[in-house]
Structure formats: structure tokens, C-alpha cells
Amino acid sequence: MQIYRYEHKNGLKDIILKNSSLAYSQQLTLTDNNETALKLALANASSLDEANATNKGQFDLYYLDSILASTGWNDNDDVFVPEEIWAARTTPEDKPLNIEHNQSEIIGHITGTYVIDKDGHAVAEDTDIPQDFHVVTSAVIYKWWRDKTKRDEIETLIAEVKEGDWFVSMECLLANFDYAVITPEGKHHVVARSEDTAFLTKHLRVYGGTGSYDGCKVGRVLRDFVFSGKGLVRKPANPDSVIFANMKSFDASSKEDSFVITQKTMEVDSMADEANVQKVAELQSQLSQAQKDYDGVLARLAELDAEKVEADKKALNDSISERDAEIKTLTEAGEAVKAELVEANEKISKHDEKLAEAKKRSDEAEEKLGEIQVKARNDSRTAQLRAANVDMDDKELTAMVASLDKLDDDAFAKVTALVKITKSAVKSDDDSSTTSDSDDDSSQDDADVNADATVLEDAQAGTTDVALATSSDGDKLEEAQAKLSNFIDNNYLTKDDSGK
């Protein structure tokens, strides 16, 4: 069903689509117990007997006839106009009969339909469509069921139908509708539903309106509908729900083309200005075209939005894929670097081990070399002291050399020279009273003494002269040794801060 602009604007789309199916209650008429049924039977006998009596008399079926729908304006302001209900009169045939419109509770079916006028007379197929008539359906209820519980339920239902406790409810599906209008003067008009008149929809009672507009009564004319079946419903507690019980006649045959309805007023004017009508029509046409163009623009914008979203989505996915590839490459490169780093660390660790081992061997070699050098130096110094004729045994010489360990080789040589001088001085004093040997020996001795005296003077630069006493030999030697020791202490041995 088409939904117009005013209906969209008024928020009626969903309720219109929801109410495209109808269900109306009608008094159930039995074929065997009242006056109406007798009229129907007479009507059947005169024109429809053959069609409706074919399957009569079967004991496993319960037969019932009922008026399904009637022309006119019902209490819900729905209007069944003659041409529409006549076109739909045969559509109920072979449709289901259910309980309370529950499609899972089908208990029978509709076997046929026929039309009667307001007096109950059958209306022939080839006659002119009458203004007022009823559509009657014949139906059967299945009495026989294998399930005994179900069979008992149906027997109870049929008994209640005979007591008048059940109604028949018409089921109808429609594809479109127009508007039925009754003016304050009582004139009847049908207004076609369109873009220009759809503002009336919100005033219909079925869609929440009051059923009136600008002093006029407004109803819904059902168009292009079919009967989809019927259901048995409990007798309504509210008699007003029996819609077809108070059908009012509505003349839908009015052909007054001058009837105009607008959103502000409703007019019946046979003298309408043709120029104004034409202008309005042109404006309405332009508006309709503008609406189509607008709808087209909206559709195109929606397409462009969809295309842009899709393009953005693709670009984002491509960017993500590229970034994932880049991350993968960097990760692989990082793993390779990590592996190389591990390998390098292993090599460094091995190199450090080798370096430590080499350093250990170097330290050991250096230590041994130091020991060898110390031993060689001590041996050399011991030999120098022996050459100076120091009167000491090996142990004393070793101790003497160890005590002079802090002296460098130059200082130790000067000490050795002093020792020689001391020894020579003592000896010279010892030999002064004796006769010299040959002149050559005496001259040589004098030269040695002079040389030793020169060495002593060099060694004692800036110190007190070493005076050799002329006392006894022992005293002279001790005095010389004391002065030598004092000289060594003052000039070659390192003193600490306290002067030691």
C-alpha cells in the first residue's frame, strides 16, 4: 500500500500498514433454526439450490450460513461501497473457518458464497449491482476427529453455536482506501486518496482520529480487498463490537465533480473558478514533480553515502593490510637482529672467557718474570757486595740485600762504592805504620784511594763528610759503618709522613 507525504509527516505509516487486515464480527445465522435462515433457504432454492445443496446431508459435517459482509457505513467508520464488495463477493470460497482467528485452530472451511438484497432475495449474477446487499457464505464445521478430546470440543462448540454464544467474524485484506465524506448538509461524497488529500487519513477513527473534519463526517472506503476467511468468536460482551448489526446506508454514486476538499476548508461549489482550479492543478503537478526529484536526490545521496562508506572501508582495510605487512616485516627483521645479537653475545662471552684466560696466563707470566727479575737483581747486588769484600756470610748478605730492596740500581751502586771506600780507608789506616811495598805498588794504592775518595765525595754531595777516625781499627770500622748507615737512611730510604 502506498504511503503519502502527509501520512509520513503525521507518523501514520506503520499503523496504516498494520491495519491493512480487518476482522469484523457478525451475528451467526444457522441454516435450520430461524426466520432469516428460512429466507436464505428460499433464496437458495430459487437461484442457488444446485450449487449449495451438492454436499448437504453428510453426518460428519455441521452446516451453517452467515452474512459475511454488507454494503454501507459500519460503526467503525469503514465503508463497503457496492462496486468493491461485489467484486470481492466470491473471494471467500475455499478459505478456512477457524476459532478466534487462530490459523492453527482451523475447524472447517467456506464452501460457497451468494448475494441477497436487503429483503433476503437472491441477486442474480447478470443483474445490475444493487445499492444495498449482503454477501452470504455457506460453511461446514468438521465434526469427526480421531482425537476424542478434539471431537468432544467440537461437539461442545456446536452446542454453544445453537445457543447463540458464538459470532462469525469476517477476515479481510485490503490494498488501498479512499475517503467517504458526509457534509453537514447530509450530502455523500467519495474523495480519492492522493498526495493532496492524504491529510485526511489522520482524522479517520481507525487511525486514531475523531472521524470528522471541518464539520464533515469522514470514513474509510475500502478498495481492492479480498475476503481471506472467517472465524468463530465468542459472543462479544460489548454489543457495539457487532459491527454489521447497525449498518447505515451510504450513497457512493455521487458524480459531483465540483466537490473540493482542502486542508483548511471543505467546499461544495459547482461554480468553481476554472482558472484557479487549473493553477492549483499546475502547482500540484509541480509539487509532485519536485517531490519526485527530491526523492531522487535523497536516493542518489544515499547511494553516494554508501559508495563513500564502501570506499573508506576499502581504504581502511588496505591501510590495515599494508600496516600488517609492515609490522610482519619489522617483526621478522627484529627476530633476525635478535638472533644475531644472541649469536654476538655468545661470541663475546666466549671471547671474554678467552681474554680472561689469556690475562690469567699473562698475570702468571708477569708474576714469574717479576720473581725472576727480583732474584736476578738480588743476585747481582749480592755479587756487588761480595766484590766489595763485605765481611758477611750468605745469610747476612741476603738480609742486607733485602733491607736495601727499595734502592734503585744507581743508589745501590753508590752504596756499594761507599762500602769499598770504607773498607779501603780502614785498611789504609792499618797499613800507614808499615813500610810500603815497591814504588809501583805504593803509587797504585795511592791512585785507588784517590779514586775511591772521588766516588765518596760524589755520593755525599750536600751531606756531612765521612771522616775516618784514627783510633783503633775496630773503632774506625764501626764508626765508618755507622756513618754509612746514616747516609743511606738519609738519602735513599723513603720516609713516611711521620719522618720514619
Secondary structure, DSSP 8 states (H G I E B T S, - for coil): ----HHHHHTT-HHHHHHTTEEEEEEE-B-SSSSHHHHHHHHHIIIIIHHHHSTTTT-TTEEEEEEEEEESEE-TTSEEE-HHHHHHTTTTTTT-EEEETTEEEEEEEEEEEEEEEETTS-B--TTS---SSEEEEEEEEEE---SSHHHHHHHHHHHHHHHTT-EEEEEEEEEEEEEEEEE-TT--EEEE--STTTGGGGGGSGGGTS-SEETTEEEEEEEEEEEEEEEEEEE--SSGGG-GGGG-B---TT---TTEEE-SS-EEE-TT--HHHHHHHHHHHHHHHHHHHHHHHHHHHHHHHHHHHHHHHHHHHHHHHHHHHHHHHHHHHHHHHHHHHHHHHHHHHHHHHHHHHHHHHHHHHHHHHHHHHHHHHHHHHHHHHHHHTT----HHHHHHHHHHTTTS-HHHHHHHHHHHHHHHHHHHHHHHTTS----HHHHHHHHHHHHHHHHHHHHHTTTS-------S-HHHHHHHHHHHHHHHHHHHTS---TT--
